[in-house]
Amino acid sequence: MENISKNRKADEDIFEICDFTVVTDFEHLVLALETALIEWKLNGNSISSPPTDFSTQYQKDFLRTCTWNVEVQTVKHVDKSFKLLYYRSTPKSSLEMAEPEEPSHQTRSALSLSSQASDFVPSVISTQFGVFDFVLVVDSDSDVAQSEDDVLMMVSAFANATVNTECEVPIFLQIGPARNRLYSGISQNRHVRTNFEGSFLRKHLYNHDNLSGLIGILREKVATPLPRPPQILASIQFDYCLQERLDNIFTSGFPDANIDMKSLYCSSSTMLPFGATADPLREFRLAVRWPYQLESVLNESLTFTVLEPDYAPFWFVNVELSPSVPCLLFDGLKTVVKLSSSDSGSYKVLDFIRDSGIGSMTGTHALSKLASDHSTSYKFVPSEIEKFEENQELAEKLTKKIFEQQKGAKREEVVLEPITPENTIASTKVPGSAVKKRVSVDGSGSSTIESENSDLQMIAQIISTSKNAPVGSFTERMCLCLARSLMTQDNGVVLFSHNWNQIVKELRKFWENSTNLPGFATGQVPDLSTCLLHQKLQMLQCCIEARRKSYELYDETTNFNSDVFFDALEDQPMTGNSSGIIERSPSEHSGRSRPVDGLMYLHDTTKQIFEPITQDRSPMTEDMIEEHAEYLSNLDDSEARVNAQLSSLTSDMQAFKAANPGCCISDFVRWHSPRDWITDGDDSVGHLSERMSTEGNTWQVTWNAAHAMPVSLQQRLFNYSGDAEKILQRFESMTVSELIRMVVPVLFNSAIGRLLDEV
């Protein structure tokens, strides 16, 4: 018993110990806020004090033209999760902030309250509180409104965090859902604190809808003790929203989403579709504004107002389009791009045509392949396709239209003229057929049409530098018509295949008849700044020219007719060597073009040197250049790479020897490479350069191996027959995806041009 009493007495001597080092939930929240502010470098060591005239250093449209950068972090408090968003406005051009002689004791947010740059900007917080940069704290369960105690606790945490980190950037708490636009915040430094508060009213009071009532609320809130308070500057904006639907009479002129191919072939224009199938306008908004007005100038109360929208110095218009209304140009482009990556795109174009119509001109069973097992993979069935005779007739009309000889035309520049009642009455009611006459007016009433024209010209200049086909060219007409075929609502790939089949047939006819392609200039090589399809057609035109030129040159150089063909060859004094090369007599010349002025034989100054008829270098498209470069890079021996590029030099040497019998390599160098013929004071005649006179150099070896042979008897450098067949065979064997990828550059360039035309 004595021991028990002693233990009980010892227990009574033990006092309760309170550990004041335990961090509370509130302190955890403050610490998390401080960590986020320091990571964003918003602490006092990273931000300098603002100058007194800080608010005047921003342009009026700063917040409407700047770029908003957002950084996000997450903070947890008890059982809640808060999202911290740091909004930072970055101007398009750097602002030159003057160094203050005496920094202001105010915070940046306090100085920016009077700035015009925050009037009626897209940011709700910037409009309400006039801040440029801020931190927004949002509860993850934002649909539930916080209690007043929770709001006060959060604002208190903001105050502690900003004091500890010396952060001047204002921090706001979103109260309730975002649609309420209710916020509470704080901004402070060592000298001053600015509290930001808001109210949410389901119904405004009578003095909230007029300027006089709002000014009265402000004066009551400020409660200045001055006997003559300063005048208040106010910026006023009225917003109007029109949501009325168009009458039924307006919808009758809307274009149909299903493009009628018959009307396309019969029309004189291959313009891409534009417009919508219904009224695409959901809302039309108009804002009228009176910026920075003295309260003594404006008079608006419950019973009287001088603020008439017709006389507002600034008007702003905005529209909201309905996403459910199909727009023809967008849907058409989407259809083309989607088809290129679909299962149907992996099939060849000829798989959609019976009897592979490229080689067959009858077209009796042009859709036979559609009855095969391929039909289960396509979105169409044979019964839904029009008869082949009708498709064939439409394809022939399309081809005739594409191959019409038309002069290339530059895209017309849009001429903007002021809107007047006279030129707007006759405007069409169809959406998309925009009236290209408009003008915007600034505060002084001056027209800004010059700036709009400069923007359009800049966009047009960018388009002109893209890799596409020239405007109004044969390639553009062909690509647009093919694209229109794909944009049809049902089975566009079938019409697309028929049209391409007919086009390739016509291209082969032009090649076989040596007839120039319509719209392609002669004597031009493929332009690498254009799209690959246009380069291929230019290459085909080069092949046609080379073929026709080869026939003409052969007739001129041989100078015989069909009756004496074999006798003329037998009478020619030629001899053959062991290698099978036909050689002419040493005194006979052939393949001369014209005499070279001032250039005579070195060993016989009485004989004139003639310029030979040479072969044209083989033109190449960009894919051919890549293949040739890859071929050269795969050659292991450097000598083999050099020999692979000597065909042109060998041809020139053979033609030169044929045109100038008995010449030497020095004569050839003086004509072909004058820089390698050196003349100085000691040697009036001249001599070969060091690289040409080196024993065993490539030029001397090639000269010794070259035989006198005019171009009419030489092996062609430009294998125009092979290149033309490669192009045509590639066209015939292309898949739908490959053909679409060749059409898309021209299609999208023309689509942008159509948008410019409708501006």
Secondary structure, DSSP 8 states (H G I E B T S, - for coil): -HHHHHHHHHHHT------TTS--HHHHHHHHHHHHHHHTT-STTTS----TTGGGGS-TTHHHHSEEEEEEEEEEETTEEEEEEEEEEE-SS-------SS--SS-HHHHGGG-GGGTT-S-HHHHHH--SSEEEEEETTTTS---HHHHHHHHHHHHHHHHHHT--S-EEEE-S-GGG--EEEEEE-SS-EEEE-----SS--GGGSSHHHHHHHHHHHH----SS----EEEEEEEEEE-----GGGGGG---SS--HHHHHHSS------SBSS--EEEEEEEEEEEEEETTT--B-SS-B---GGG-SEEEEEEEE-TTS-BHHHHHHHHHHHHHTSSGGGSBGGGGSTT-TTT-SS-TTTTGGGGSGGGGGSS--GGGS--HHHHHHHHHHHHHHHTS----------------HHHHHTS--STT---S----B-TT--B-HHHHHHHHHHHHHHHHTSSS--TTSHHHHHHHHHHHHHTSSS-HHHHHHHHHHHHHHHHHHHHHTT---TT--TT----TTS-HHHHHHHHHHHHHHHHHHHHHHHHHHH---GGGHHHHHHHS-EEE-TTS-EEE-TT----EEEEEEEEE-SS-TTSEEEEE---------HHHHHHHHHHHHH---HHHHHHTT-HHHHHHHHHHHHHSTT--HHHHHHHH-GGGEE--SS-SS-EE-HHHHSTT-HHHHHHHH-----TTTS--SS-HHHHHHHHHHHHHH-BHHHHHHHHHHHHHHHHHHHHHHH-
